[in-house]
């Protein structure tokens, strides 16, 4: 269950509950987007009965979102939209962004960074940020686990770049890792971690016919390279004018039997010749370039998978968490595998439904071929089921037609009996009653052979026929007595 609390100022410790269904506090609309290593955002729409209406101040109003008493979002208001519906209802909508957005409020100055570990560099960027903002916008560095092979960074910081953009450009995009921000007891903690999240191999699967609403995966092989042209640094010009002269790059021709490319036969057999170049700016010798190129070929993938999944958050399972990995089970879409959630959208008006963003996965040639084979297999299986279902439908249709014919015959027989009774044709009634009894029995057999006819319906029908038959017998007995009395 979710709860949302609003604070008039970032430093306030007591707020106002604006959403909590357990105490009948509601909003018109609300969606929370949680994103891995990005700035989370929240969209809220309220009417005049909600405390937020008319009380939100951009950059000052702060919102906390709790899930089962665990804070999953803290952010500040950015913009306000006021509207009147054609029904005459007044609404206000607000956008909030995580306190991680405080890092957009400060800028870094030009600097040359060297002989510094990634942890020290990260700390220096946060220190520069903290020196420019009030306490409530400052961050305390808690854990840094990202490093590189030399535990040393060599960077230039651009003058005027925001702290957040600098962290993404100079650290995350080059060394990897994840930025995690958490607000605890009035302190904004920030971590730079090599890896985050938990792997759920035994619990909370994303499974067809259980909690999976929809799922799709797109396999894109268009970026594959089957013939690699490695390029190194630019060859130094000898005319003394390097500024305006274009120079060729180092290649592998001299160390690769006169060829400036490397074939990748396994991929060529699947995709044909796709020739592209990859550049290593810091490589100045052909031999080292060839080594780099061979390493690249060994790690070459054949395709990229892009996923989109919508799933239910059921009470039987744990909720889905961003950065965690879950087992995907739907053989009609892809083979069973672990998928990493990189983003999640929560709809507060229907919080059991989650739209999940899955990390793109690079797959090998063997995996690509396996997925294609599996897809073909599932198509064949579906076709077989369709044929089987078609035969079953035809059988049921045939049985239904037979039952309909029996009912029509019986209806005609009943009409004739009514006429005979009315005309006191006693000799014909006896035989037709026997025919009616056999018809009812035949109808019972027909109905029992149809799996989709409920027993209760059949029993009710038999009861009604018995009542009708009993009524006929009584009427016949009365008529017979009259005939005896007349003849006597």
Buried (B, 14 or more C-beta within 10 A) or exposed (E): EBBBBBBBEBEEEEBBEBBBEEEEBBBBEBBBBBBBBBBBBBBBBBBEEBBBBEBBEEEBBBBBBBBEEEBBBBBBBBEBEEEEEEEEEEBBBBBBBBBBBBBBBBBBEEBEBEEBBBBBBBBBBBEBBBEEBEEBBBBEBBEBBBBEEEEBBEBEBBEEBBBBBBBBBBBBEEBEBBBBBBBEEEEBBBBBBBEBBEEBEEEBBBBBEBBBEEBEBEBEBEEBBBBBBBBBBBEEEEEEEEEEEEEEBBBBEEBBEEEBBBBBEBBEEBBEEBEEBBBBEEBBEBEBBBBBBBEBBEEBBBBBBBBEBBBBBEEEBEBBBBBBBBBBBBEEBBBEBEBBBBBBBBBBEEBEBBBBBBBEBEBBBEBBEBBEEBBEEBEEEEEEEEEEEEEEEEEBEEBBEBBEEBBEBBEEBBEBBEEBBEEEBBEBBEEBBEBBEEBBEBBBEBBEEBEEBEEEEBEEBBEEBEEBBEEBEEBBEEBEEEEEEEEE
